[in-house]
Structures are given as structure tokens and as C-alpha cells.
């Protein structure tokens, strides 16, 4: 006599009102995935649409990997659960993308009509983690993307620059088993990668003539010399200005701070200024990521069990820096460093053969900060002491010079921000079978917040346009923004004023309270009636 017991998720769950699908461990392990993000597998479920940048699907890509619309809901309105514990941050992202090696499955609940599902304007990702058993078992994987399979960037190839030494290595695995047979079990998973990828820029920088104030060879798009005018001439409105003799700014009129800043600019590949880009570079980005997780389960007896899950994720993602030795002045010079700590504790108690009680606690800490990789003292540029004394964090000032630099940003690292996303939560549920009724009740509390401070503009943001060196500011006759920069004359446009940032720490958070009562009534084998009420306050 043979008795076979199976425990598979049904294709259609008719016991509740929510709809969706379950992506089990076998599907997670075998289906192709560029960045191994379990949440992005949800696109295999009807009405789930991903709209994030497809290249950002790795461990550290919480932002783009969370841009999912479920069932027509807003793409940043979903709720993320790990073993019943919410891991959603204040921006409604998943605080971490857990390793597939640590997951038993992901229940993708698209239409959440049951009262027990809350704090969502779209759907819910209900993720369950792997547990150890009385037998030791494990898994492992390795991925490689060889250099011979990569093509060079079109503009880099055209400029005669060879393909950099790109590489990508990704590996990991999991192992679990008993610590105490029939009582205590563990499951450990790890995953990490190292990659060297490229970003490319085509930008415009000042020529050696322009750096000296000589614009006699600087032409416009039509090929004619672009005239620059003396802002100290003309009437009060700036009309009737006279052109600098020879289209050259006298040496005694060059601003010393501007010249000090310009001394750090890179040399263009072509010493030509005709409104076209004259600087092409490829930047090599060396990304590093490690993720570790550990789950422990303990059965006190047949009625009480306890499990705890801990995850640590460390990623370092550099931005594309193109300036070489003066990288501290590059607008793209910073490191995005992310550190995630996550704890989920579950306690299950069966007081009777028809009642289940569950108590859960969760804690997440998601450090998501931009760090400058090189320090710089702006006092060395010749600013006056009143300006230097107002600076909160020493860094190269930011400058935007119209038509110069990369997309209008000419110099100075734009990011220097400390961000900590955090949350902690506690919830309890009770489920009781009463004949043909399944009655559920529960309560939920969450505090979700961010502790942040930005220093990006702390050393000044200076904007330059060609109005000061134009023959007529209203008609924009001639003029050059780099010439205005050399004269030390930032833009007077009210919408483009220069400024110095002064920041204070911000700790912003919400308190969420939820409670529900749900009854699933099996009228007969073909008909189930679901009725419930949920109260939420935030």
C-alpha cells in the first residue's frame, strides 16, 4: 500500500479572492535572468509590466528592479514581504534583491482583494526563504561574460580607442542541513560578482587658446568667428556693447578663481572650438557586490516553532569618471555605496488542531550613500574667506557652462549625499478553522523612514551662460559662456542663479497601523465566498 503526499502550489487558488501566481525555486533557478533579480521574474505573470532601465537588474539596483506595475497599479505602489515581514522602504522599493539561492519561491499577488493584504496600491511580492532539512543539500552556480563576446563603443572605435579589458564574473551558492536532527536547521546562501564595464562620453572642453582668453579662433555652427563683447561697455541694459579687440579678453581681466578652476580641466583631443564635441573618452567601471544570508529554524515541539533570517548586502558602484588625474573635478566622480542589513523573525504557535497564531518582527537598514572618492580643499582656488567659511563639506565646486562639458555640467562632482533608509515592523495573525469557515484576524505596525543629508551643493553651484559677453542680451548677439566664466560673471538669469547649499539632517518617517478580519466561507465545492474588512491608518 502506497500513500503519496504532495505539496505543490495550485495553478488556481480558489480559496481566496486574490489572484496571481507562484514562482517556485525550480523556476527561479532555471529560467534565464540577466541580473538574477527574483522580483523581475514577475514579468512572467500576466498584467505585470517592468518599466525600469533593463540594464539595472543586479543586487544593488533596488530602484529600477522595483519599477513594476502589477495589474494596472502604479509602478511604485507595491508591497514587498520576506517570510511575511515587510522589506519595503519609504520609496516603495524592496530594500534588497535577495539571492535566488536563498529563496523557496515568490508569490506574486496581482489583485489583492483579501483583507489580510495591506499597504499596497498595486500588488504584493510574498517571498519565502529556504530552510534546512534533516539532510544536507546545496547548490552552486557560476557565470562569465567573456571579453571576446563584447564589441567596442562606436565613438571609441572611431576615435581609435581600443576595447577596454572588460570582464564579468558572478558566482554563489547555498547549503543547508540539520544542526540538531528533527529540531534545528540552517540554510546559508552567498552570492557575489565583480565586473568591469564601460561608459562613454563625447564632450566639449575649452581649447588652449580659450583657456588664455583668446576666442579669435572660436567659431559658431556656421563657421564664422563667434564675437565676444565687453560687459563693462554699453548701456545699463547691456545693449551697445563693444567687441573685445581681436576677440581676446585682456589678461588683467581674467578672473583668478576661474583660471584656477580651469587649470584642472582635461585637454581636448582636438584643439578646435566650433560648437562640436572635441573630447571622447571611455571610462571603466569596476563594480563589486557581495550578499550573504542565513536562516535558522528551531522546533521547540510539535506546536511551537521559531525561525530567524538575516541578510547582508554590500555593493560598491562607481560612476563614470573621464578626467583621469584630476578626477575630483569630474562631474561624474563619486562612488555609490550601498549596505543593507535585514532581519526577519517568525514565531508560529498551534494552540489547538484548528488554530494557528503567528508573530513576526522585521528590521531593515539600507545605507544608500554617494561618496566622493577624492577630497579637495576649495580654499586653494582663491575664493574669499567668507565663502570658504560657509562650506559644510570640502569638495570641488560645481559649474555649469552653457554648451561646454558633458550635457551642460562642466566641472565638479554633483553627488555627495548621506542616505539611510530604515524600517522596523511587527505583526501578528490568527487563523482558525470553523467548519466550512476559515476566519483570519491580524494587526500590523510599521515605521518606515529615511535619515538623510545632502552636501552636493555645499561648495557652490555656479552657472554660466553667454549673456554677459553678448552684444545684446535680449537678442543674444554673439557671446560665449566660457568667456563669461573666465570673466568671473555667473548667469543673472533668475531661473539659473548660482548658489551655495546649506543643508541640515532630515529624518522623515511614517507610522503605519493596520488591522483586519477575514472570513473565507466554502459554500460548496465549487463556490467560496470571501468577506472581510481592513482598517489602515498612516
Secondary structure, DSSP 8 states (H G I E B T S, - for coil): ----------SS-TTSS-EEEEEEHHHHHHS--SS--TGGGGGGSTTEEE-S-TT--STT-HHHHT-EEETT--TT--EEEETTEE-B-TTS-BS----GGGEEEEEEEEE--STT--S-SS-EEEEEE----SS-EEEEEEEE--GGG----HHHHHTT------EEEEEEEEEEEEEETTTEEEEEEEEEEEEEEEEEEEEB---HHHHTTB-TT-B-TTSSB---B-TTSS-TTSTT--B-GGGB--GGGS-HHHHHHHTTS---SS---SSS--EEEEEEEEEEEEEEEEEEEEESSSSEEEEEEEEEEEEEEE----SGGGGGG-TT--EEEEEEEEEEEEEEEEEETTEEEEEEEEEEEEEEEEE-SS---GGGGT--HHHHTT-SS----EEEETTSBBTTB-BS----EEEEEEEEEEEEEEEEEETTEEEEEEEEEEEEEEEEEE-TTTT-EEEE-SSTTSS-TTTT-S--HHHHHHTT-----GGG--B------EEEEEEEEEEEEEEEEEEETTEEEEEEEEEEE-
